[in-house]
Amino acid sequence: MAQRLHLVFGGELVDPSTNVFRKVEDIHVVGIFPDYASAFKAWKGEAQRTVDNAHMRYFIAHLHRLRDEESQVSATEELGN
């Protein structure tokens, strides 16, 4: 069975209507979670903690989608060649 890992991260955005971080080096990595439910719980906690700052945003990245185990070479591996 394939793992379905999720990364929760966030930080301050340049403009709340975009997804451009003000300082990439200040991105807060909350963690990597084994399922969407636990990632959502972590995301919700951070989002609620920073609700007073309209420029703060947290995201859930579906790490398991970066690699397609069924194909010989994934799209991410092709970028390095």
C-alpha positions as CSV (number, residue, x, y, z in Angstrom):
1,M,0.0,0.0,0.0
2,A,1.4,3.4,-1.0
3,Q,1.8,6.1,1.6
4,R,-0.2,9.3,1.1
5,L,2.1,11.8,2.7
6,H,1.0,15.5,3.1
7,L,3.2,18.5,3.9
8,V,1.7,21.4,5.9
9,F,3.5,24.7,5.5
10,G,2.8,28.4,5.4
11,G,4.0,31.9,5.9
12,E,3.4,35.6,5.2
13,L,2.2,36.5,1.7
14,V,3.1,39.6,-0.2
15,D,-0.6,40.1,-1.0
16,P,-3.4,38.1,0.4
17,S,-4.9,37.7,-3.0
18,T,-1.8,35.8,-4.3
19,N,0.2,32.8,-3.2
20,V,3.6,34.6,-3.3
21,F,5.5,34.4,0.0
22,R,7.1,37.6,1.4
23,K,10.3,35.8,2.5
24,V,10.8,32.2,1.3
25,E,13.4,31.7,4.0
26,D,10.8,32.4,6.7
27,I,8.3,29.7,5.5
28,H,7.1,27.7,8.5
29,V,7.1,24.0,7.9
30,V,4.6,22.5,10.2
31,G,5.4,18.9,9.3
32,I,4.8,15.9,7.1
33,F,1.7,13.8,7.9
34,P,0.7,10.3,7.0
35,D,-2.9,11.1,5.9
36,Y,-5.1,14.0,4.9
37,A,-7.1,14.0,8.1
38,S,-4.0,14.6,10.3
39,A,-2.6,17.2,7.9
40,F,-5.9,19.0,7.9
41,K,-6.0,19.1,11.7
42,A,-2.4,20.6,11.7
43,W,-3.3,23.1,8.9
44,K,-6.5,24.2,10.8
45,G,-4.6,24.7,14.0
46,E,-2.0,26.9,12.3
47,A,-4.6,28.8,10.3
48,Q,-6.7,29.5,13.4
49,R,-3.6,30.5,15.4
50,T,-2.7,33.2,12.7
51,V,-6.3,34.3,11.8
52,D,-5.6,37.9,12.9
53,N,-2.9,38.3,10.2
54,A,-4.6,38.5,6.8
55,H,-1.3,38.0,5.1
56,M,-0.6,34.6,6.7
57,R,-1.6,31.5,4.8
58,Y,-1.0,27.8,5.4
59,F,-1.2,25.1,2.7
60,I,-1.4,21.3,2.4
61,A,0.8,19.9,-0.3
62,H,-0.1,16.3,-1.4
63,L,3.4,14.9,-1.5
64,H,2.2,11.5,-2.8
65,R,1.0,13.2,-6.0
66,L,4.6,14.2,-6.8
67,R,5.6,10.6,-7.6
68,D,3.5,8.3,-9.8
69,E,4.6,4.8,-8.7
70,E,2.9,3.2,-11.6
71,S,5.0,4.8,-14.3
72,Q,8.7,4.0,-15.1
73,V,9.8,7.6,-14.7
74,S,7.8,10.3,-12.9
75,A,7.5,13.8,-14.2
76,T,9.7,15.1,-11.3
77,E,12.5,12.7,-12.3
78,E,12.3,13.9,-15.9
79,L,13.1,17.5,-14.8
80,G,16.6,16.4,-13.6
81,N,17.6,14.9,-17.0
